[in-house]
């Protein structure tokens, strides 16, 4: 798979994951509980942050691949959905009708020009 497609699928995957998580998120949270979980000193915070950063590199790679797969599944689901297929068919029909209307207008304009020429010759 090329990089451009992977990036697109990863972006779709992020959106799908965000929607999924938002639906499950609690509406309220306890600020006092969050304060209790904060590190007591900066040394603890720094060592914890370094450890987390090191561990995160591997998880980012795996997470990215997961998002690519998730996005690809989401795109396939959207492409194969009935509303998408209906919209594509309606677009195709509208395009065809627009083309036919343009042809009719062009022919009518040409007929008008021809009729005007004939009328001007009879008068003039």
C-alpha positions as CSV (number, residue, x, y, z in Angstrom):
1,X,0.0,0.0,0.0
2,X,1.4,3.4,-0.8
3,X,2.1,6.0,1.8
4,X,-0.6,8.4,0.7
5,X,-3.3,5.8,1.0
6,X,-1.9,4.8,4.4
7,X,-2.0,8.4,5.7
8,X,-5.6,8.8,4.4
9,X,-6.7,5.6,6.0
10,X,-4.9,6.5,9.3
11,X,-6.7,9.9,9.3
12,X,-10.0,8.1,8.8
13,X,-9.1,5.6,11.5
14,X,-8.4,8.5,13.9
15,X,-11.7,10.0,13.2
16,X,-13.6,6.7,13.6
17,X,-11.7,6.0,16.9
18,X,-12.4,9.5,18.2
19,X,-16.1,9.1,17.6
20,X,-16.1,5.6,19.1
21,X,-14.3,6.9,22.3
22,X,-16.5,10.0,22.5
23,X,-19.6,7.9,22.6
24,X,-18.2,5.9,25.5
25,X,-16.7,8.8,27.4
26,X,-18.3,9.8,30.8
27,X,-20.2,13.0,30.8
28,X,-18.6,14.2,34.1
29,X,-15.3,13.7,35.8
30,X,-14.0,14.2,39.4
31,X,-11.2,16.9,39.5
32,X,-10.2,15.9,43.0
33,X,-9.4,12.3,41.8
34,X,-7.3,13.7,38.9
35,X,-5.3,15.8,41.4
36,X,-4.6,12.7,43.5
37,X,-3.2,10.9,40.5
38,X,-0.7,13.7,39.6
39,X,3.0,13.0,40.6
40,X,4.1,14.4,43.9
41,X,7.4,15.8,42.7
42,X,9.1,16.7,39.4
43,X,11.8,14.0,39.6
44,X,9.1,11.4,39.7
45,X,7.3,13.2,36.9
46,X,10.5,13.4,34.8
47,X,11.4,9.7,35.1
48,X,7.9,8.7,34.5
49,X,7.7,10.9,31.4
50,X,11.0,9.5,30.0
51,X,9.8,5.9,30.6
52,X,6.5,6.6,29.0
53,X,8.1,8.2,26.0
54,X,10.4,5.2,25.5
55,X,7.4,2.8,25.8
56,X,5.3,5.0,23.5
57,X,7.5,4.7,20.5
58,X,6.6,1.1,20.0
59,X,3.0,1.7,20.7
60,X,2.9,4.6,18.2
61,X,4.1,2.3,15.4
62,X,1.5,-0.4,16.3
63,X,-1.1,2.2,16.8
64,X,-0.5,3.8,13.4
65,X,-0.8,0.4,11.7
66,X,-4.0,-0.2,13.7
67,X,-5.4,3.1,12.6
68,X,-4.5,2.4,8.9
69,X,-6.4,-0.9,9.1
70,X,-9.3,0.7,11.0
71,X,-9.5,3.5,8.4
72,X,-9.4,1.1,5.5
73,X,-12.3,-0.9,7.0
74,X,-14.3,2.3,7.5
75,X,-13.7,3.5,4.0
76,X,-14.7,0.1,2.6
77,X,-17.8,0.1,4.8
78,X,-18.8,3.6,3.5
79,X,-18.1,2.7,-0.1
80,X,-20.2,-0.5,0.0
81,X,-23.1,1.1,2.0
82,X,-26.4,1.5,0.3
83,X,-26.6,5.3,0.8
84,X,-23.2,5.7,-0.9
85,X,-24.2,3.6,-3.8
86,X,-27.5,5.5,-4.2
87,X,-25.7,8.8,-4.1
88,X,-23.2,7.7,-6.7
89,X,-26.1,6.5,-9.0
90,X,-28.0,9.7,-8.5
91,X,-24.8,11.7,-9.3
92,X,-24.4,9.7,-12.5
93,X,-28.0,10.3,-13.4
94,X,-27.8,14.0,-12.7
95,X,-24.7,14.3,-14.8
96,X,-26.4,12.5,-17.7
97,X,-29.5,14.7,-17.4
98,X,-27.3,17.9,-17.3
99,X,-25.5,16.8,-20.4
100,X,-28.8,16.1,-22.2
101,X,-30.2,19.5,-21.1
102,X,-27.0,21.3,-22.3
103,X,-27.4,19.6,-25.7
104,X,-31.1,20.6,-25.9
105,X,-30.2,24.2,-25.0
106,X,-27.4,24.2,-27.6
107,X,-29.8,22.9,-30.3
108,X,-32.5,25.4,-29.4
109,X,-30.0,28.3,-29.5
110,X,-28.8,27.1,-32.9
111,X,-32.4,26.8,-34.2
112,X,-33.1,30.3,-32.9
113,X,-30.1,31.7,-34.6
114,X,-31.1,30.0,-37.9
115,X,-34.7,31.3,-37.6
116,X,-33.5,34.8,-36.9
117,X,-31.3,34.7,-40.0
118,X,-34.2,33.5,-42.1
119,X,-36.5,36.1,-40.7
120,X,-34.0,38.9,-41.3
121,X,-33.6,37.8,-44.9
122,X,-37.4,37.9,-45.5
123,X,-37.7,41.3,-44.0
124,X,-34.6,42.9,-45.3
